Amino acid sequence: MSDLTGMAKQRILSGVQPTGSLHVGNYFGAIRNWVQGQYEYDNLFCVVDLHAITVPHNPATLAQDTYTIAALYLACGIDLSCSTIFVQSHVSAHSELTWLLNCLIPMNWLTDMIQFKEKAVKQGENVGVGLLDYPVLMSSDILLYDADKVPVGEDQKQHLELTRDIVDRVNHQFGTPKELVLKRPEPLIRAEGARVMSLTDGSKKMSKSDPSDLSRINVLDSPEMIQQKVKKCKTDPIKGLEFGNPERPECTNLLTLYMLFSGKSKDDVIEECQDMGWGQFKPLLTEAAIAHLQPIQQRYKEIVDDRAYLDSVLREGGQKANEIANRTLNRVRKALGFLLPL
Ligand code: TYM
């Protein structure tokens, strides 16, 4: 895709798993940034359903959860005039490139991944091969589209580093300086919102898999739920509010959330809140969260039950994604010496 000057736009690729409820960590760490940057780039956003089965999943809800995430992309403001939305499993090249890359990288690159270690502990003896391979599938998602930039939250940084290591290894072994096999992507991680913390423990990341729903604000939470969660969230007994005090992680997190929901600058938030107590601040945060999420929820309601529309978006997105991905897959097959499909 070109802009008005005829220059090709850089390409963005990112995705969210259709697991659990989308929370404001996912929103501020990823989707909001996709929306804000989308007119500068040529964008592909996938619903990464193959990643969702790397931990035990419910087959009865996977398809509906996939629709929900696609509808939320649209409700949050993804614009189809410059962005493509598709479902990962609709493009078989993701699985195929994963296999090719699996055969080219050492096992210890994967066993050393922080997220694997964290999630593997939770799975105990039942930890699946798919969980170990999760980062290779993620690399395939990115590399199939020759993505220049990958907007994600802080927790995905190590996966991006692995992707870059894979690129260097494959290019070194199978490419030439003139003809590279894979393109090296850059992570795009914003300073603010890249790591939203749990409402019940400011030292832990807000997460879909936390057993307590009180630990997160979900994008689709009702005003009453938001009010209740903010009311019950962990604070501290210190008077006055401040950013960046390592002894007060909850304070930094809640002020950051207020800044993100309200759209105010950090300086304005400091000025407004520095002398407040929690009793004064919590209703402000609640109101800002409700006001920010309400229009998204409204658009979501309009879209999610329109299956014909969602299907047409995903069908068209899948067609475009397949075209690009299959071209790259053939390039990799060729570089690896395969007899190409006849
Ligand atoms: P998922 O669904 O677990 O997370 C989706 C996005 O949300 C970000 N995120 C957060 N950001 C800030 N604070 C938090 N507490 C928080 N929790 C989650 C994640 O960093 C992510 O950007 N592995 C990816 C999905 C994926 C992907 C890809 C991303 C699969 N293939 C290719 C980019 C490119 C993930 O973590 O999904």
Residues whose N, C-alpha, C, O or C-beta is under 5 A from the ligand:
A	BS01	TYM	L13 S14 G15 V16 Q17 G25 N26 G29 A30 V48 H51 M138 D141 I142 V150 P151 V152 G153 E154 D155 Q156 G193 A194 R195 V196 K205 M206
